[in-house]
Amino acid sequence: MAWTDDKCDERCIFWLNGMAGTGKSTIARTIANECYKAGRLGASFFFTRGAGDLASSSKLFASLAKQLADKELELRRYVCEAVVNNTGISQMGLEHQWRQLILEPLSRVKSGSVTSPLVIVIDALDECDNDDDIQLVLQLLATAKSLHNVRLRIFVTSSAGHFRFYGIKTVFW
């Protein structure tokens, strides 16, 4: 929780990594709940292997964008514009979805008009049904550091230890 408020730490992703069954999901849910109570939870996604949409990266960014749009009125306008201007966006690639539904709308909001820091929680990324997408999601999330109007903090958990580091604050649990 201290990291979400740390103005000196420029890393926008906190990656909690450890063996299965060690409490990472409990921590993720606690972080999400505390951020929700503080009015700073922008969105959350909890991957679940074998659970259809909850195991698919194809639903990740659309789900996060909807939650962000529900939280912040100004952001809702930009997300809705992106959907209107990109018919079939849910069928497009992850990079396109990330840039059009999340990164671009966040970059358009006026400085100070969105709760900051805005926290996104993604639990059990390693349970995504496509290993190649896991790497891509991490690479895309790392581009959030380019945002200047909104301070975005992304809390990610996983069991897998094979990810490359992308300027991510990493804690092994």
GROMACS elastic network, one bead per residue, 0.5 to 0.9 nm:
[ bonds ]
;  ai    aj funct       b0    kb
    1     4     6  0.53242   500
    1     5     6  0.71026   500
    1    31     6  0.68382   500
    1    34     6  0.82743   500
    1    35     6  0.82819   500
    2     5     6  0.54982   500
    2     6     6  0.62420   500
    3     7     6  0.84370   500
    3     9     6  0.75153   500
    3    14     6  0.80527   500
    3   153     6  0.85298   500
    4     7     6  0.83751   500
    4    12     6  0.86433   500
    4    14     6  0.88662   500
    4   117     6  0.67881   500
    4   118     6  0.84185   500
    4   119     6  0.72519   500
    4   152     6  0.86883   500
    4   153     6  0.60915   500
    4   154     6  0.85822   500
    4   155     6  0.87883   500
    5   116     6  0.88521   500
    5   117     6  0.68162   500
    5   153     6  0.88976   500
    6     9     6  0.57173   500
    6    10     6  0.84259   500
    7    10     6  0.72558   500
    7   151     6  0.89896   500
    9    12     6  0.79144   500
    9   169     6  0.89531   500
   10   145     6  0.75560   500
   11    14     6  0.75793   500
   11   142     6  0.85237   500
   11   145     6  0.71449   500
   11   153     6  0.82073   500
   11   167     6  0.62550   500
   11   168     6  0.57827   500
   11   169     6  0.61996   500
   12   141     6  0.85472   500
   12   142     6  0.72065   500
   12   143     6  0.89992   500
   12   144     6  0.68728   500
   12   145     6  0.59392   500
   12   151     6  0.80000   500
   12   152     6  0.62528   500
   12   154     6  0.60491   500
   12   155     6  0.85092   500
   12   167     6  0.83658   500
   12   168     6  0.70324   500
   12   169     6  0.78999   500
   13   141     6  0.75895   500
   13   142     6  0.69431   500
   13   144     6  0.86220   500
   13   145     6  0.87607   500
   13   152     6  0.85657   500
   13   153     6  0.59083   500
   13   155     6  0.58478   500
   13   156     6  0.71908   500
   13   166     6  0.89519   500
   13   167     6  0.79116   500
   13   168     6  0.51250   500
   13   169     6  0.60686   500
   13   170     6  0.82805   500
   14   153     6  0.76365   500
   14   154     6  0.62034   500
   14   156     6  0.60948   500
   14   157     6  0.83560   500
   14   168     6  0.60360   500
   14   170     6  0.59184   500
   14   171     6  0.75606   500
   15   154     6  0.83041   500
   15   155     6  0.60719   500
   15   157     6  0.56577   500
   15   158     6  0.76829   500
   15   168     6  0.66541   500
   15   169     6  0.60842   500
   15   171     6  0.61573   500
   15   172     6  0.82380   500
   16    24     6  0.70022   500
   16    28     6  0.88935   500
   16   155     6  0.76488   500
   16   156     6  0.61344   500
   16   158     6  0.65823   500
   16   159     6  0.85440   500
   16   169     6  0.85726   500
   16   170     6  0.61030   500
   16   172     6  0.58859   500
   16   173     6  0.65614   500
   17    24     6  0.76620   500
   17   156     6  0.83555   500
   17   157     6  0.57514   500
   17   158     6  0.51252   500
   17   159     6  0.55659   500
   17   160     6  0.70714   500
   17   161     6  0.69277   500
   17   170     6  0.72784   500
   17   171     6  0.60939   500
   17   173     6  0.56821   500
   18    21     6  0.86425   500
   18    22     6  0.69926   500
   18    23     6  0.88881   500
   18    24     6  0.74173   500
   18   157     6  0.82163   500
   18   158     6  0.67320   500
   18   160     6  0.72831   500
   18   161     6  0.75556   500
   18   171     6  0.83837   500
   18   172     6  0.53985   500
   19    22     6  0.60857   500
   19    24     6  0.87305   500
   19   158     6  0.83333   500
   19   159     6  0.51672   500
   19   160     6  0.76823   500
   19   161     6  0.88545   500
   19   172     6  0.88677   500
   19   173     6  0.73087   500
   20    23     6  0.79555   500
   20    24     6  0.81050   500
   20   158     6  0.84217   500
   20   159     6  0.57007   500
   20   160     6  0.88625   500
   21    24     6  0.75513   500
   21    25     6  0.86074   500
   21   159     6  0.89868   500
   22    25     6  0.84584   500
   22    26     6  0.89112   500
   22   173     6  0.72598   500
   23    26     6  0.51372   500
   23    27     6  0.62982   500
   23    28     6  0.86884   500
   23   173     6  0.84946   500
   24    27     6  0.51012   500
   24    28     6  0.61618   500
   24    29     6  0.86783   500
   24   123     6  0.79531   500
   24   124     6  0.81593   500
   24   157     6  0.63387   500
   24   158     6  0.76803   500
   24   159     6  0.85256   500
   24   173     6  0.75862   500
   25    29     6  0.60855   500
   25    30     6  0.84256   500
   25    46     6  0.84433   500
   25   123     6  0.62292   500
   25   124     6  0.71243   500
   25   157     6  0.72626   500
   25   158     6  0.88349   500
   26    29     6  0.51861   500
   26    30     6  0.61229   500
   26    31     6  0.86187   500
   27    31     6  0.60906   500
   27    32     6  0.85205   500
   27   157     6  0.89864   500
   28    31     6  0.51226   500
   28    32     6  0.61198   500
   28    33     6  0.85429   500
   28    46     6  0.88760   500
   28   121     6  0.67136   500
   28   122     6  0.76773   500
   28   123     6  0.62516   500
   28   155     6  0.75397   500
   28   156     6  0.78073   500
   28   157     6  0.71968   500
   29    32     6  0.50120   500
   29    33     6  0.60142   500
   29    34     6  0.85319   500
   29    46     6  0.89621   500
   29   121     6  0.82763   500
   29   123     6  0.82881   500
   30    33     6  0.50424   500
   30    34     6  0.60437   500
   30    35     6  0.84439   500
   31    34     6  0.51969   500
   31    35     6  0.60225   500
   31    36     6  0.83923   500
   31    41     6  0.88913   500
   31   121     6  0.77220   500
   31   155     6  0.83616   500
   32    35     6  0.52013   500
   32    36     6  0.59829   500
   32    37     6  0.86319   500
   32    40     6  0.89846   500
   32    41     6  0.63678   500
   32    43     6  0.83673   500
   32    44     6  0.71468   500
   32   119     6  0.80866   500
   32   120     6  0.79340   500
   32   121     6  0.62858   500
   33    37     6  0.61963   500
   33    38     6  0.86154   500
   33    41     6  0.80047   500
   34    37     6  0.51426   500
   34    38     6  0.62281   500
   34    39     6  0.86466   500
   34    40     6  0.85854   500
   34    41     6  0.82340   500
   35    39     6  0.60806   500
   35    42     6  0.85047   500
   35   118     6  0.87314   500
   35   119     6  0.70858   500
   36    39     6  0.50249   500
   36    40     6  0.57925   500
   36    42     6  0.80641   500
   37    40     6  0.76675   500
   37    41     6  0.81051   500
   38    41     6  0.76854   500
   39    42     6  0.83453   500
   39   115     6  0.75698   500
   39   118     6  0.87503   500
   40   115     6  0.62343   500
   40   116     6  0.68778   500
   40   117     6  0.65099   500
   40   118     6  0.51860   500
   40   119     6  0.59318   500
   40   120     6  0.89030   500
   41    44     6  0.77313   500
   41    68     6  0.87221   500
   41    71     6  0.84515   500
   41   115     6  0.89550   500
   41   117     6  0.87965   500
   41   118     6  0.60566   500
   41   120     6  0.63088   500
   41   121     6  0.80249   500
   42    64     6  0.79783   500
   42    67     6  0.66231   500
   42    68     6  0.51631   500
   42    69     6  0.86782   500
   42    70     6  0.88327   500
   42    71     6  0.64871   500
   42    72     6  0.83097   500
   42   115     6  0.85554   500
   42   118     6  0.54582   500
   42   119     6  0.53009   500
   42   120     6  0.55128   500
   42   121     6  0.83947   500
   42   152     6  0.89396   500
   43    63     6  0.81488   500
   43    64     6  0.53787   500
   43    65     6  0.78281   500
   43    66     6  0.83556   500
   43    67     6  0.52457   500
   43    68     6  0.58294   500
   43    71     6  0.84037   500
   43   118     6  0.86258   500
   43   119     6  0.69777   500
   43   121     6  0.64970   500
   43   122     6  0.85628   500
   44    63     6  0.82976   500
   44    64     6  0.65207   500
   44    67     6  0.78711   500
   44   119     6  0.84931   500
   44   120     6  0.54963   500
   44   122     6  0.56719   500
   44   123     6  0.79728   500
   45    54     6  0.80268   500
   45    60     6  0.68661   500
   45    63     6  0.74788   500
   45    64     6  0.70850   500
   45   120     6  0.82248   500
   45   121     6  0.63637   500
   45   123     6  0.63498   500
   45   124     6  0.89368   500
   46    54     6  0.69017   500
   46    55     6  0.87162   500
   46   121     6  0.80117   500
   46   122     6  0.58086   500
   46   124     6  0.64085   500
   46   125     6  0.79385   500
   47    51     6  0.82544   500
   47    53     6  0.85933   500
   47    55     6  0.53133   500
   47    56     6  0.77160   500
   47    57     6  0.85831   500
   47    60     6  0.88350   500
   47   122     6  0.75569   500
   47   123     6  0.59929   500
   47   124     6  0.53396   500
   47   125     6  0.61175   500
   47   126     6  0.80730   500
   47   127     6  0.58465   500
   47   128     6  0.62431   500
   48    51     6  0.55859   500
   48    52     6  0.82824   500
   48    53     6  0.86942   500
   48    54     6  0.53058   500
   48    55     6  0.51349   500
   48    56     6  0.87570   500
   48   123     6  0.87934   500
   48   124     6  0.71839   500
   48   125     6  0.87570   500
   48   127     6  0.58755   500
   48   128     6  0.73679   500
   49    52     6  0.79554   500
   49    54     6  0.72644   500
   49    55     6  0.50057   500
   49    56     6  0.85888   500
   49   124     6  0.88407   500
   49   126     6  0.87211   500
   49   128     6  0.65077   500
   49   129     6  0.67345   500
   50    53     6  0.87857   500
   50    54     6  0.78606   500
   50    55     6  0.59748   500
   50   127     6  0.84493   500
   50   128     6  0.89784   500
   50   129     6  0.77368   500
   51    54     6  0.53222   500
   51    55     6  0.55091   500
   51    56     6  0.84560   500
   52    55     6  0.54823   500
   52    56     6  0.66301   500
   53    56     6  0.50947   500
   53    57     6  0.79808   500
   53    58     6  0.78740   500
   53    59     6  0.62902   500
   53    60     6  0.86151   500
   54    57     6  0.80066   500
   54    59     6  0.76360   500
   54    60     6  0.82347   500
   54   127     6  0.89797   500
   54   128     6  0.79752   500
   55    58     6  0.89386   500
   55    59     6  0.87141   500
   55   125     6  0.89376   500
   55   127     6  0.63578   500
   55   129     6  0.54179   500
   55   130     6  0.86245   500
   56    59     6  0.60328   500
   56    60     6  0.71896   500
   56   127     6  0.87756   500
   56   128     6  0.56729   500
   56   129     6  0.56980   500
   56   130     6  0.74465   500
   57    60     6  0.50364   500
   57    61     6  0.77568   500
   57    94     6  0.77903   500
   57   125     6  0.89166   500
   57   128     6  0.61767   500
   57   129     6  0.74132   500
   57   130     6  0.74935   500
   57   133     6  0.67365   500
   57   134     6  0.79415   500
   57   137     6  0.80698   500
   58    61     6  0.73128   500
   58    62     6  0.79323   500
   58    90     6  0.72936   500
   58    91     6  0.78935   500
   58    92     6  0.86487   500
   58    93     6  0.78678   500
   58    94     6  0.67615   500
   58    97     6  0.89205   500
   58   133     6  0.89527   500
   59    62     6  0.55312   500
   59    63     6  0.59466   500
   59    64     6  0.85824   500
   59    90     6  0.75294   500
   60    63     6  0.53240   500
   60    64     6  0.62344   500
   60    65     6  0.86327   500
   60    94     6  0.86896   500
   61    64     6  0.50055   500
   61    65     6  0.59180   500
   61    66     6  0.84968   500
   61    90     6  0.88812   500
   61    94     6  0.75020   500
   61    97     6  0.62737   500
   61    98     6  0.59248   500
   61   101     6  0.71267   500
   61   102     6  0.73392   500
   62    65     6  0.50822   500
   62    66     6  0.61745   500
   62    67     6  0.87075   500
   62    89     6  0.86866   500
   62    90     6  0.69122   500
   62    97     6  0.71807   500
   62    98     6  0.83337   500
   62   101     6  0.69757   500
   62   102     6  0.85820   500
   63    66     6  0.52652   500
   63    67     6  0.63942   500
   63    68     6  0.86968   500
   64    67     6  0.52291   500
   64    68     6  0.61267   500
   64    69     6  0.85473   500
   64   101     6  0.87085   500
   64   102     6  0.78675   500
   64   120     6  0.79777   500
   65    68     6  0.50506   500
   65    69     6  0.60062   500
   65    70     6  0.85222   500
   65    76     6  0.86663   500
   65    79     6  0.69546   500
   65    98     6  0.87284   500
   65   101     6  0.58016   500
   65   102     6  0.57899   500
   66    69     6  0.50718   500
   66    70     6  0.61421   500
   66    71     6  0.86772   500
   66    76     6  0.80990   500
   66    79     6  0.79113   500
   66   101     6  0.87449   500
   67    70     6  0.50352   500
   67    71     6  0.62693   500
   67    72     6  0.88264   500
   68    71     6  0.51199   500
   68    72     6  0.62223   500
   68    73     6  0.89758   500
   68    75     6  0.71057   500
   68    76     6  0.73748   500
   68    79     6  0.87103   500
   68   102     6  0.83110   500
   69    72     6  0.54504   500
   69    73     6  0.65387   500
   69    74     6  0.79342   500
   69    75     6  0.53905   500
   69    77     6  0.76874   500
   69    78     6  0.83661   500
   69    79     6  0.65072   500
   69    80     6  0.82150   500
   70    73     6  0.70105   500
   70    75     6  0.84189   500
   70    76     6  0.65635   500
   71    75     6  0.81717   500
   71    76     6  0.80098   500
   72    75     6  0.52804   500
   72    76     6  0.62166   500
   72   113     6  0.86262   500
   72   114     6  0.64516   500
   72   115     6  0.78977   500
   73    76     6  0.50333   500
   73    77     6  0.68191   500
   73   114     6  0.86524   500
   74    77     6  0.55191   500
   74    78     6  0.70144   500
   74   109     6  0.65803   500
   74   110     6  0.84360   500
   74   113     6  0.76518   500
   74   114     6  0.77747   500
   75    78     6  0.52834   500
   75    79     6  0.62030   500
   75    80     6  0.85546   500
   75   105     6  0.61902   500
   75   106     6  0.66643   500
   75   108     6  0.81598   500
   75   109     6  0.64468   500
   75   114     6  0.79537   500
   76    79     6  0.51531   500
   76    80     6  0.60018   500
   76    81     6  0.85127   500
   76   105     6  0.84069   500
   77    80     6  0.52368   500
   77    81     6  0.62274   500
   77    82     6  0.87455   500
   77   105     6  0.84048   500
   78    81     6  0.50190   500
   78    82     6  0.62415   500
   78    83     6  0.87475   500
   78   101     6  0.82467   500
   78   104     6  0.81684   500
   78   105     6  0.50117   500
   78   106     6  0.81018   500
   78   108     6  0.74924   500
   78   109     6  0.81491   500
   79    82     6  0.50475   500
   79    83     6  0.63488   500
   79    84     6  0.87398   500
   79   100     6  0.78393   500
   79   101     6  0.55957   500
   79   102     6  0.73190   500
   79   104     6  0.86309   500
   79   105     6  0.58553   500
   79   106     6  0.88115   500
   80    83     6  0.51138   500
   80    84     6  0.62196   500
   80    85     6  0.85633   500
   80   101     6  0.85462   500
   81    84     6  0.51095   500
   81    85     6  0.60051   500
   81    86     6  0.84230   500
   81   105     6  0.88321   500
   82    85     6  0.51248   500
   82    86     6  0.59225   500
   82    87     6  0.86475   500
   82    89     6  0.86069   500
   82   100     6  0.59106   500
   82   101     6  0.61304   500
   82   104     6  0.86696   500
   82   105     6  0.78197   500
   83    86     6  0.51566   500
   83    87     6  0.61805   500
   83    88     6  0.80472   500
   83    89     6  0.67191   500
   83   100     6  0.81890   500
   83   101     6  0.74103   500
   84    87     6  0.59770   500
   85    89     6  0.89390   500
   86    89     6  0.53781   500
   86   100     6  0.82091   500
   87    90     6  0.83094   500
   88    91     6  0.54979   500
   88    92     6  0.68867   500
   89    92     6  0.50591   500
   89    93     6  0.81412   500
   89    96     6  0.78518   500
   89    97     6  0.64633   500
   89   100     6  0.85621   500
   89   101     6  0.86849   500
   90    93     6  0.80481   500
   90    94     6  0.88797   500
   90    97     6  0.71953   500
   91    97     6  0.88709   500
   92    95     6  0.83515   500
   92    96     6  0.64412   500
   92    97     6  0.66342   500
   93    96     6  0.54261   500
   93    97     6  0.62964   500
   93    98     6  0.87131   500
   94    97     6  0.50313   500
   94    98     6  0.60157   500
   94    99     6  0.85406   500
   94   133     6  0.81075   500
   94   136     6  0.78845   500
   94   137     6  0.75612   500
   94   140     6  0.84945   500
   95    98     6  0.51700   500
   95    99     6  0.61635   500
   95   100     6  0.84847   500
   95   136     6  0.79358   500
   95   137     6  0.82134   500
   95   140     6  0.67951   500
   96    99     6  0.52908   500
   96   100     6  0.59169   500
   96   101     6  0.81028   500
   97   100     6  0.53047   500
   97   101     6  0.54845   500
   97   102     6  0.75239   500
   98   101     6  0.55732   500
   98   102     6  0.53627   500
   98   103     6  0.61480   500
   98   104     6  0.83403   500
   98   137     6  0.88238   500
   98   140     6  0.70706   500
   98   141     6  0.82678   500
   99   102     6  0.58108   500
   99   104     6  0.55879   500
   99   105     6  0.83272   500
   99   140     6  0.84580   500
  100   103     6  0.64696   500
  100   104     6  0.55174   500
  100   105     6  0.70582   500
  101   104     6  0.67685   500
  101   105     6  0.64352   500
  101   106     6  0.87123   500
  102   105     6  0.55080   500
  102   106     6  0.60188   500
  102   107     6  0.85338   500
  103   106     6  0.52765   500
  103   107     6  0.61262   500
  103   108     6  0.88068   500
  103   143     6  0.82172   500
  103   144     6  0.68182   500
  103   146     6  0.88621   500
  103   147     6  0.76434   500
  104   107     6  0.50377   500
  104   108     6  0.63518   500
  105   108     6  0.52094   500
  105   109     6  0.67342   500
  106   109     6  0.56161   500
  106   110     6  0.89363   500
  106   114     6  0.89360   500
  106   147     6  0.73586   500
  106   149     6  0.75123   500
  106   150     6  0.68019   500
  107   110     6  0.82817   500
  107   146     6  0.86482   500
  107   147     6  0.58457   500
  107   148     6  0.70344   500
  107   149     6  0.62196   500
  107   150     6  0.73669   500
  108   111     6  0.88672   500
  108   149     6  0.77629   500
  109   112     6  0.84343   500
  109   113     6  0.68882   500
  109   114     6  0.73477   500
  109   149     6  0.66592   500
  109   150     6  0.77541   500
  110   113     6  0.55115   500
  110   114     6  0.76777   500
  110   149     6  0.63456   500
  110   150     6  0.84016   500
  111   114     6  0.73343   500
  111   148     6  0.78966   500
  111   150     6  0.65257   500
  112   115     6  0.72954   500
  112   116     6  0.75203   500
  112   149     6  0.71065   500
  112   150     6  0.73722   500
  113   116     6  0.86827   500
  113   149     6  0.87074   500
  113   150     6  0.85670   500
  114   117     6  0.84798   500
  114   118     6  0.78338   500
  114   149     6  0.85583   500
  114   150     6  0.68070   500
  115   118     6  0.58908   500
  115   150     6  0.79726   500
  115   151     6  0.87147   500
  116   119     6  0.82703   500
  116   150     6  0.62955   500
  116   151     6  0.56773   500
  116   152     6  0.73118   500
  117   150     6  0.70524   500
  117   152     6  0.56367   500
  117   153     6  0.65575   500
  118   150     6  0.74325   500
  118   151     6  0.62965   500
  118   153     6  0.60578   500
  118   154     6  0.84200   500
  119   151     6  0.86873   500
  119   152     6  0.59986   500
  119   154     6  0.57203   500
  119   155     6  0.73299   500
  120   152     6  0.76076   500
  120   153     6  0.62411   500
  120   155     6  0.61387   500
  120   156     6  0.84072   500
  121   153     6  0.85192   500
  121   154     6  0.58557   500
  121   156     6  0.60288   500
  121   157     6  0.84461   500
  122   125     6  0.67123   500
  122   154     6  0.74365   500
  122   155     6  0.61237   500
  122   157     6  0.65642   500
  123   126     6  0.86128   500
  123   127     6  0.88335   500
  123   155     6  0.79537   500
  123   156     6  0.56363   500
  123   158     6  0.68195   500
  124   127     6  0.54929   500
  124   128     6  0.76270   500
  124   156     6  0.74610   500
  124   157     6  0.52085   500
  124   159     6  0.70738   500
  125   128     6  0.55990   500
  125   134     6  0.67281   500
  125   137     6  0.88959   500
  125   156     6  0.70905   500
  125   157     6  0.62744   500
  125   158     6  0.52457   500
  125   159     6  0.81353   500
  125   160     6  0.86357   500
  126   129     6  0.81814   500
  126   130     6  0.89569   500
  126   131     6  0.76931   500
  126   134     6  0.68964   500
  126   157     6  0.80847   500
  126   158     6  0.51307   500
  126   159     6  0.61424   500
  126   160     6  0.58742   500
  127   130     6  0.84924   500
  127   131     6  0.87948   500
  127   134     6  0.89750   500
  127   158     6  0.78062   500
  127   159     6  0.85177   500
  128   131     6  0.69398   500
  128   133     6  0.76982   500
  128   134     6  0.67811   500
  129   133     6  0.82956   500
  129   134     6  0.87396   500
  130   133     6  0.53475   500
  130   134     6  0.67602   500
  131   134     6  0.52253   500
  131   135     6  0.70935   500
  132   135     6  0.56274   500
  132   136     6  0.65751   500
  132   137     6  0.88369   500
  133   137     6  0.59071   500
  133   138     6  0.85442   500
  134   137     6  0.52022   500
  134   138     6  0.63796   500
  134   139     6  0.87298   500
  134   163     6  0.83775   500
  135   138     6  0.52797   500
  135   139     6  0.62736   500
  135   140     6  0.86999   500
  135   163     6  0.67566   500
  135   164     6  0.79214   500
  136   139     6  0.50325   500
  136   140     6  0.60980   500
  136   141     6  0.85173   500
  137   140     6  0.51087   500
  137   141     6  0.60245   500
  137   142     6  0.85600   500
  138   141     6  0.51135   500
  138   142     6  0.62052   500
  138   143     6  0.89914   500
  138   163     6  0.84179   500
  138   164     6  0.88378   500
  138   165     6  0.86937   500
  138   166     6  0.75558   500
  139   142     6  0.52564   500
  139   143     6  0.69465   500
  139   166     6  0.67679   500
  140   143     6  0.53974   500
  140   144     6  0.75515   500
  141   144     6  0.56550   500
  141   145     6  0.83878   500
  141   154     6  0.77584   500
  142   145     6  0.62537   500
  142   146     6  0.85844   500
  142   166     6  0.62785   500
  142   167     6  0.72461   500
  142   168     6  0.74716   500
  143   146     6  0.57710   500
  143   147     6  0.80710   500
  144   147     6  0.56598   500
  144   151     6  0.87353   500
  144   152     6  0.68683   500
  144   153     6  0.85141   500
  144   154     6  0.87782   500
  145   148     6  0.79765   500
  145   151     6  0.82932   500
  145   152     6  0.77480   500
  147   150     6  0.61352   500
  147   151     6  0.69831   500
  147   152     6  0.77018   500
  148   151     6  0.70032   500
  158   161     6  0.79154   500
  160   163     6  0.73213   500
  161   164     6  0.87269   500
  165   168     6  0.60553   500
  165   169     6  0.87239   500
  165   170     6  0.82398   500
  166   169     6  0.89441   500
  167   170     6  0.89124   500
